[in-house]
Each structure stands twice: as structure tokens, then as C-alpha cells.
Amino acid sequence: MTSTAKLSALGFCGADDSVNPRLLALIGQNYPLVEFGVLFRPDKEGQPRYATKNWVSNLSNLLSKNSNTKVRLAAHLCGSYVNDFLSYGANDSAKETIDLFLKQLHDWGFRRVQVNATAVNGVFTENLAYDLTIHSFLSAVRSYPELEFIVQKNEETSPLWSGLLKAKDMPENMVFLHDESKGTGKEVAEGWPTDPTFVAPSKKIVGFAGVSYFSHLIR
């Protein structure tokens, strides 16, 4: 059976210190489908598109003071955060770093976490196909059921997402994002894929990045 896809969120990504948190709150209050993506990469913190933790903390404090303002936040992990995330099950130091950071994200109000495991995002991609990498990813996801984790799906991350799809009892809090631009925001000229394989087992959630003039169906 074929049905038209239903939009559940529209991502505005790259919020940084140049943006007044009150404007985000205003947009989020009036357009509840909008989800603000904040990029986290330690070596670029404070640069354009990479907010400082102080700015994120201020945003969180502002939103917490107004219980009527429900703003959707997604953390986009890049750089060393992803390297540690992919080593979660193999390195005690990496696990400690990720545990602390994921708990902080939740305290700030983030409910979704996107893992950008590509070279352009400062990630070591040589080990994406390793069983230990797959195990680490799944272990981190399963440790935080209160968060939803987004797997960035593109040609470069194929070793990772193909390995995740083979996992038994794939976590329900793991979904996929079709993003051949690898987070650069380039237009999807050839249209988005419609492969039904990339649908969470129980919730039928899949994301698409980039602008496309084609309409698509989820089967």
C-alpha cells in the first residue's frame, strides 16, 4: 500500500551566537513543526554555524522560563564528538565524554541527536565498517532511549548505515536521514530516494535533507 508522506518536522540548521535566542523561541512558538539544529564540533565552537555552549545554555534557560513555549531542538554532532560516539563501546574515555555530553544535551532540552559521520564534518571515517564501530553506535543509542538518534545516510556513510540495518532488534529510537550533501545544504537535484528500507521499525520516520522539486511517497 502506498501513502503520501506526512511531514513531522522541518529542520532549520546552523543556529549560532549571531542569532538572538528570543527569535528562535518566537519562531518555534508560532511554527511548531520547526526543529532547530545546533552543530556541535569542539574545534569550531564559536565560529559561524557552531554555537558556543554559553549561547546554548542561555537558549535553554530562556525556554525553560516559559513552559508554554515548546521549541524543538536537535543536536548535530560533528568532529571529535562523533569519533567518541563511534568508540563508545571500545574506549572508556570516549564513553565518559559521550555520556556526559548526551546528559547535558538532554538537560538543555534537546530530544534528537544527529550523528554526522563524514570527513567534511571532521570525522575519521576509516573504521565505519568495523563491527566494533557498529556495536559502539548501537550501544550508545540503546543507552539513551529518551533521545532519538539520526543516522546521516549517504554514499560515504554506507559502511555504517548498512551495518546498522543488519542489527537484530534495531532500536526504535534510531532513524535515518537521506543527506547526500553531507550537511552542506546542497540541493538534491535528482530527487530524494524512496527506498522503504530506511524506515524505523515501528514509527515509519525517515528524513530528507536538501531542496527538491520532486514529490515522493513512502511505501
C-alpha positions as CSV (number, residue, x, y, z in Angstrom):
1,M,0.0,0.0,0.0
2,T,1.3,3.4,-0.9
3,S,0.6,6.6,1.1
4,T,1.7,10.2,1.0
5,A,4.5,11.0,3.4
6,K,3.5,13.2,6.4
7,L,5.8,16.0,7.4
8,S,6.6,15.7,11.1
9,A,9.5,18.2,11.4
10,L,11.2,20.9,9.3
11,G,14.8,21.5,10.2
12,F,16.4,24.9,10.4
13,C,20.1,24.1,11.0
14,G,23.2,26.1,11.9
15,A,21.9,28.3,14.7
16,D,24.8,30.1,16.3
17,D,25.8,33.0,18.6
18,S,24.7,35.5,15.9
19,V,21.1,34.6,16.5
20,N,19.0,36.1,19.2
21,P,17.6,33.1,21.3
22,R,14.3,35.1,21.6
23,L,13.8,34.9,17.9
24,L,14.2,31.2,17.9
25,A,11.6,31.0,20.7
26,L,9.2,33.2,18.7
27,I,9.6,31.1,15.6
28,G,9.2,27.8,17.5
29,Q,6.1,29.1,19.3
30,N,4.4,30.1,16.1
31,Y,5.6,27.2,13.9
32,P,5.7,24.0,16.0
33,L,7.0,21.9,13.1
34,V,10.3,23.8,13.0
35,E,13.2,22.0,14.6
36,F,16.4,24.0,15.2
37,G,19.6,22.1,14.5
38,V,22.6,23.2,16.5
39,L,26.0,21.9,15.3
40,F,28.5,20.8,18.0
41,R,32.1,20.5,17.0
42,P,34.7,21.4,19.6
43,D,37.4,22.7,17.3
44,K,35.0,25.1,15.6
45,E,32.9,26.2,18.6
46,G,32.1,29.9,18.3
47,Q,32.6,30.0,14.6
48,P,29.7,30.7,12.2
49,R,27.2,27.8,12.3
50,Y,28.8,26.4,15.5
51,A,27.2,27.9,18.7
52,T,29.1,28.2,21.9
53,K,28.0,26.2,24.9
54,N,27.3,29.5,26.7
55,W,24.8,30.5,23.9
56,V,23.1,27.1,24.1
57,S,22.9,27.4,27.9
58,N,21.3,30.9,27.5
59,L,18.8,29.5,25.0
60,S,17.9,26.6,27.3
61,N,17.4,29.0,30.2
62,L,15.2,31.2,28.2
63,L,13.0,28.3,27.0
64,S,12.8,26.8,30.5
65,K,11.3,30.0,31.9
66,N,8.3,29.8,29.5
67,S,6.6,26.4,29.8
68,N,4.2,27.5,27.1
69,T,7.0,27.7,24.5
70,K,7.8,24.3,23.1
71,V,10.8,24.7,20.9
72,R,12.2,21.6,19.2
73,L,16.0,21.2,19.4
74,A,18.3,18.7,17.6
75,A,22.0,18.4,18.3
76,H,24.1,17.7,15.2
77,L,27.3,16.0,16.4
78,C,30.5,16.6,14.4
79,G,34.2,16.2,14.8
80,S,35.6,14.6,18.0
81,Y,32.1,14.1,19.4
82,V,31.3,11.7,16.5
83,N,34.7,10.0,16.9
84,D,34.0,9.4,20.5
85,F,30.4,8.3,19.8
86,L,31.8,5.7,17.3
87,S,34.2,4.4,20.0
88,Y,31.5,4.3,22.8
89,G,31.8,0.6,23.2
90,A,35.5,0.3,22.9
91,N,37.0,3.2,24.8
92,D,36.2,4.2,28.4
93,S,37.3,7.8,27.9
94,A,35.2,8.1,24.8
95,K,32.2,6.6,26.7
96,E,32.6,9.0,29.6
97,T,32.8,12.0,27.2
98,I,29.7,11.0,25.3
99,D,27.7,10.1,28.5
100,L,28.4,13.5,30.0
101,F,27.6,15.3,26.8
102,L,24.3,13.4,26.0
103,K,23.1,14.0,29.5
104,Q,24.0,17.7,29.1
105,L,22.1,17.9,25.8
106,H,19.0,16.4,27.4
107,D,19.2,18.8,30.3
108,W,19.4,21.7,27.7
109,G,16.2,20.5,26.1
110,F,17.5,18.5,23.1
111,R,15.5,15.5,22.2
112,R,17.1,14.4,18.9
113,V,20.8,13.8,18.1
114,Q,22.1,13.6,14.6
115,V,25.5,11.9,14.1
116,N,27.4,13.4,11.1
117,A,29.9,10.7,10.4
118,T,31.7,12.2,7.4
119,A,35.1,13.5,6.6
120,V,33.8,17.0,5.8
121,N,32.5,17.1,9.4
122,G,35.9,16.3,10.8
123,V,35.3,12.6,11.4
124,F,37.7,9.7,11.0
125,T,35.7,7.5,8.6
126,E,38.2,4.7,8.1
127,N,36.6,2.4,10.6
128,L,32.9,2.9,9.8
129,A,32.5,-0.7,8.6
130,Y,34.1,-2.3,11.7
131,D,31.9,-4.5,13.8
132,L,33.1,-2.6,16.9
133,T,32.0,0.7,15.4
134,I,28.5,-0.7,14.7
135,H,28.4,-2.1,18.2
136,S,29.5,1.2,19.7
137,F,26.9,3.2,17.8
138,L,24.1,0.8,18.8
139,S,25.3,0.7,22.4
140,A,25.2,4.5,22.7
141,V,21.7,4.6,21.1
142,R,20.3,2.0,23.4
143,S,21.8,3.7,26.5
144,Y,19.6,6.8,25.9
145,P,16.1,5.8,24.9
146,E,14.9,9.3,25.9
147,L,16.8,10.6,22.9
148,E,16.2,9.9,19.2
149,F,19.3,9.4,17.1
150,I,19.6,10.3,13.5
151,V,21.9,8.4,11.1
152,Q,23.1,10.5,8.3
153,K,22.7,8.3,5.2
154,N,24.8,9.0,2.1
155,E,27.4,7.2,0.0
156,E,30.3,7.9,2.4
157,T,28.5,6.6,5.4
158,S,27.3,3.5,3.6
159,P,29.6,1.1,5.6
160,L,27.9,2.5,8.8
161,W,24.3,2.5,7.9
162,S,24.4,-0.8,6.1
163,G,25.9,-2.4,9.2
164,L,23.3,-0.8,11.4
165,L,20.5,-2.2,9.2
166,K,21.8,-5.7,9.7
167,A,21.5,-5.4,13.5
168,K,19.0,-7.6,15.3
169,D,16.3,-5.7,17.1
170,M,17.2,-2.3,15.6
171,P,16.5,0.4,18.3
172,E,13.2,2.2,17.9
173,N,14.9,5.5,18.8
174,M,17.2,5.4,15.7
175,V,16.0,6.9,12.4
176,F,17.7,7.7,9.0
177,L,18.3,11.0,7.2
178,H,18.9,10.9,3.4
179,D,21.6,13.5,3.0
180,E,24.0,13.2,0.1
181,S,25.1,16.8,0.7
182,K,26.7,15.6,4.0
183,G,25.3,18.5,5.8
184,T,26.4,21.2,3.4
185,G,22.8,22.0,2.4
186,K,23.2,21.5,-1.3
187,E,20.1,20.9,-3.5
188,V,19.1,17.4,-4.2
189,A,18.8,17.8,-8.0
190,E,18.0,14.2,-8.8
191,G,15.3,13.9,-6.2
192,W,15.1,12.1,-2.9
193,P,15.3,8.3,-2.6
194,T,12.1,6.4,-1.7
195,D,13.6,3.1,-0.5
196,P,11.3,1.7,2.2
197,T,14.2,0.0,3.9
198,F,15.1,3.3,5.7
199,V,12.0,3.4,7.9
200,A,12.2,2.9,11.6
201,P,10.6,-0.5,12.5
202,S,7.6,0.9,14.3
203,K,7.3,4.6,13.6
204,K,7.9,5.0,9.9
205,I,10.1,8.0,10.3
206,V,12.7,9.0,7.7
207,G,14.3,12.3,6.9
208,F,15.3,14.1,3.8
209,A,17.9,16.9,3.5
210,G,18.2,19.4,0.7
211,V,15.7,21.1,-1.5
212,S,13.9,19.0,-4.1
213,Y,11.2,19.8,-6.7
214,F,10.0,16.2,-6.8
215,S,7.2,14.8,-4.7
216,H,7.9,11.5,-3.0
217,L,6.0,8.7,-1.5
218,I,6.8,6.4,1.4
219,R,5.6,2.8,0.8
